[in-house]
Amino acid sequence: MPQYYVNRNVQANGDHEVHQTTGCPYPADEPNRIYLGHFANCHGAVTEARKYYTQVNGCAYCAPDCHTQ
């Protein structure tokens, strides 16, 4: 199962992005990550990330199923 984290840095639109720990072309720096755990898909990771931030979005590159415009 993939591992996920949420970026502590907020995007210009207010989102905190959820990323996979490996294979993402736009990873956050280590100090800017909150590790979320292993999930079968990005949907579980986004749910977990909402425990930290209310405005969460999946990365368009490594979690496209959870990315919204």
GIGI-V707100 format. One line per field, one symbol per residue. ss: DSSP state (@ for helix, = for strand, . for the rest). phi: phi as a letter, one per 40 degrees, with the letter a starting at -180 (. if undefined). psi: psi as a letter, one per 20 degrees, with the letter a starting at -180 (. if undefined). A space follows every 10 residues. Layout:
ss: ???
phi: ???
psi: ???
This chain:
ss: .======... .....===== .........@ @@=======. .@@@@@@@@. .....===.. ...@@@...
phi: .cbbabcccc cdcgcbccbc cbgccbcccd cbbbcbhcac accccccccc cbbcbbaccc cbbccbcbc
psi: qqqqrpphpq rhjiqpqpqq hqjpimqqqg ijqophapqh rhghhggghi hhqhoqqqph gilhijpq.
